[in-house]
Structure formats: structure tokens, C-alpha cells
Amino acid sequence: MEKRQPFIPSYDPQTVVLAGTIQSADIILPKNTQTVRVSNTGGSSCYVKIGKPGITASNTDLFIQARTPIIPIFITKNSDDTVLRAVSAAGTTIIVESGESGY
């Protein structure tokens, strides 16, 4: 069994509120981090995508279920990806934190 690596946060958590219907937001990520931890504390699900400025997110991207503050999703990213784009059909609140490991 492979040993799980602890998440080492860079202590820059960002809370984003997507209000109303079909809302989206860009969250700026530090360039030289390899992991992003995403939690959805709101009442609606959302989709996220990581990449460079100008990316779009849709319902074909990574699904983040509503009300998952205890079970965050860890996403490994390329070092030059600097944007997390989130979209929600009904609005929600997500917490995004960059760091290392966590997988």
C-alpha cells in the first residue's frame, strides 16, 4: 500500500462565492505550486478546470459535489498553470488552497 503524502499548504486560501444562476469565477494560483485543494461548502455543485488565463470551465470538467468541506479534492497541476476556473449553475461557495503533495 502506497503511503499518502500530507498536504503542505502555502497558506493562501481563497474563498469564492458564485452567486445566482450560471456563475463563474477565476481564482489566481501561485505559479510554482504542484497541488490545489478544492472544497465546496455551498449548496450547489460546481465544475472546475485548471490552466492558463482565458480558460473556460463547463459541465464536462472536474465535478465538485456540494457540501464537501470535510472531503476536499486534491488536483495536481502543471507549474505554469495559474488559473482555476469554476462554474456553477445555481451558485455556491468554494475554498481553494495551493500547496504541495496531498496525494
N, C-alpha and C positions, 0 to 999 in steps of 0.2 A: 504494500500500500504506500502510495506516494505521500510524503509529508507536505501538509498545507503550509504555505508561506504566509506570515502575518502581513496585513496591510499596513504600510508606513505612510501616513498622511502627510501632505505638505502644508497642512493647516491653513487652507484657503477655501473652506466650504462656501458654496454659493447656493442660496435658496432662490428658486424661480417660481413665481406664481403665474400660471397660464389661466386667465380668467375669461369667461364667456365661451362661445362656441367657436370651434376650429381656430385655436390659438397656437402660435408657435413662438419660439424664442431661441436665440443663440446664447450659449454660455461659453465664454472665452476660457480656454485651458492653457496651463503652462506648457511651453514647447517641449521641455526635456523631461517630462514625466512619462511613465510607461503604463500606468493603470488609472482608470477612472471608476469611482464608486458612485452608483446612482441609486437613490431611494425615492420612492413615490409615496408621499404622506397624504396626498389628496384623495378625493373621492372618485376620480376617473382615471382610467388607464391612459398611457401615452406611448409614443414611439420615439426612439432616439437614434441618431446617426452621428458618428464622429468623422471629422475630416478637416478640410481646409476652408477658409472663408468662402461663402457663397453656396455651400452645400444645402440641400433640401432634405427634409425627412418626410416620410409618408407611412401609410399603414403596411408597407412591405418591409420596414426596417425593424430594429430590435424592439420588441414589445416589453413594456414595463407595466406590470399589473398595479392597480390602485391599492393603496393602503399597505405598502410593503416596507415600512420604516425599519423593521427588525431584520428583514431578509434583503439586504442590498444586492444589487447586481454589479459584478466587477467586470470591466471591459478593458482589454489590453489594446493600446493604441500605438500608432507609429509616433516616433519622437517629434516629427514635424507637423502632426495634426494638432490644430489649435482651437477647434470649434466643436462643441457638442450642440447639435440642433435637436430640439424637442418639439413635438406637435401633439396636441390633444384635441379631440372632437368636442369635449364638454368642459375643458378647463381642469387643472389640477395643480398640485404643488410638488415640485421635485427638488431634491437636495443632491448637489453634485460636488464631489471632492476628488482632487487629484492626488496621486501619490505613487508608491512603488509596491510591487508584489500583490498580495491578496488573492492569490490563485493557488 
